[in-house]
Amino acid sequence: MQLIRKLLPYLFTIIFILFLTGCQPRYGAAAYSVKRVSDGDTIRVVNAKGDEFTVRFACVDAPEIPHSVKERASQSRVDVDQFKWGLQAQQRLQKLIHQGGDRVNLTITDSDRYGRKVSEVRLGDGTLVQEVMAREGLVLVYTPYLKNCPSAAVVERAATQAQAQRRGVWNDAQFVAPWKYRSAKK
């Protein structure tokens, strides 16, 4: 009991200091600098040590962007539609990343067959990028990547909301899911 009485003033002091300074934000300074937004679900980052690598977003799949001169010149309705949405997704992601100071936090959950890190991506303020992109209808939930997505339920809810409100690709009756588009191109 005597020990408790001796420690009580210290405890009150600590509580008072915490009260004055407030709680620390859940997400601190972003750990990775974004060097490039490759498309709507892939970024290139560098850490504080200078290590650079590619990150593929967990949970989602974005529409494709044209990668070759032939693809850029394609007049195919399916290609034009896919690339239109892919470029919109890429531009929106660039804007989000820029708003976050070109820095992100990663929760890396896996690596894919191309050596990319599969990760949840958050801005410095804690915003889950996959959730924003899904809510705006610019990415689709990609079932094979859900196992690597700690926030799968949040992203699925956002995508369901976008579909119900016909946002983004959900307002385009001609849109083909990216995985079906890639499969048809093989």
N, C-alpha and C positions, 0 to 999 in steps of 0.2 A: 504494500500500500504506500509506503514511504517513497519507493522508487517511482510509482505513478505520479505522486505529487511533485517530485522533482522534474519529471519529464513533461508534465502538463503545460508549463509555460512554453517549452520548445514546440510542442505539438500545436498550440494555439498560434505561435509565431509562424510556423510553416503554413498552416491553414490560411492565416491572414495574408501572407505573401502570395500564395496561390490565388487567393481571391482577388488581390490587387492586380496581378499580372494576367489573370484569365487563363483558360485552358489552352494548351497548344493545339493547333489545328491537327486533324487526323492525318492529313497528308502534308508533309513538309516540302522543302525545296525539291523540285523535280531532279531526278538523278541522271537522266539521259538527255543529251542535246540531239534534236532531230536535224539530220543533215539533208534529208530528202523525203518527200512523200512520193512513193513510187506509183501508187494507185489508191483506190478507196479502202483498201484493207492491208496495206503494206507500207512500212516506213524503214528508213535507214537511220540508225542512231549511233552515237558515240558516247562512251562513258567517260568518267573523270580521268581514267588512266589513258585515254586515247584509243581504246579498243572500239572498233567499228563493226557493226553487224546489222543484218536485216531482220526485221520483226514482222511476222505474219499475225494478224489479229485473231485471237481466239474467238469462238462463238459464231463468227459471221463470214459471209462471202460477198464481195462487192462485184458489181457488173465489171466486165472486162474493158480495158482501154486498148486502143490500137497500138501494136508494138512494131509493126513493119510498115514500109512504104505501101506494100500491097494492101494491108488492112486499112491504112488511112485513105486509100483511093477507092476502097470497096463501095459499091452502090447497092449492095444487097440490103434489103429492108431489115433483116435480122441483125446484120453487122452494124448498120447505121444506128439502129435502136439501142443495141448493146453498148456501143461506144459512146453514144449520147449520155446514157445514164452512168457509164463508167467515168467519163470526164467530169460529170456533175459531182459524183461521189468523191473523186480525187480533189476537185476544187474546194468542196465543202470541208474535207479533211484538212487541206492546207490552211484554210481559214481558221478552223478549230485549233490546230497546232500553233498557228501564229498568235491567236488570242491567248494561248497558254504560254507565250513567251518562247516558243520553239523548243520547249522542254517538256518531257513526260516522265512519268513513273511507270515501271513495268512490273507485272506479276507474271514472270516467265513460267510456263507450265510444261513445255515440251519443245522438241525440235521436229520439223517436218522433213520429208524426204529430200528437200532441196537444201537442207542445212539452216533454214531460217528458224529463229526462235519463235515459238507460238506463245503469245502473251496477251493478257489483258493490258489495256493502255489507258492510263489516267493522266489528266492534266494536273498541274501543281495544286489546283484547288480541290482535287478529288473527283472531278467530272469523269465518268466512265465514257470514253470515246465511242466504244461499240454501242452503248445505250443511245447516245445522241444520234448516231448515224442510223440505227435501226428505227428509232422513233420518227425520223424524217423520211423513212422509206428509201434510203440510199444504199442500204446493205440488207441482205437476207440472212436469217438464222441458218447456219450451216451445220446440220445434224452431226456429221463426222467430227466437228471441232467442239461440240458441246461438252464432251468428256474432259476437255482441257480448259474449261471455262468456269471458274469459281462463281461468277455472277450470271450463270446461264439463265436463271429464272428472271432476273431483271431485264436482260436483253430480250428474252422471249416475250415478256410482257410488253416491252417497247415496240417490238415488231408486230405483235398482235394488234396493238393500238394503231400503228401506222396502216396496217391492212384494213382495219375496220373504218378508218377515216380516209382511206384511199389516198394516202400521201406517197409522193415519189413514184417508185416503180409500180406501186399498187394501183395507181391511177392510169396505167398504160396497159391496155388489154393485149398489146402485141409483145410485151416484154417476156423474154425467156430467161429463166433462172441461170445464173452464171455457170453452175456446174453442168447444166443441160447444154448450154451453149458450147462450152469447152468439149464436152463429150461428142457433140455433133460435128465439131471441127477436126476431130482426130481421123 
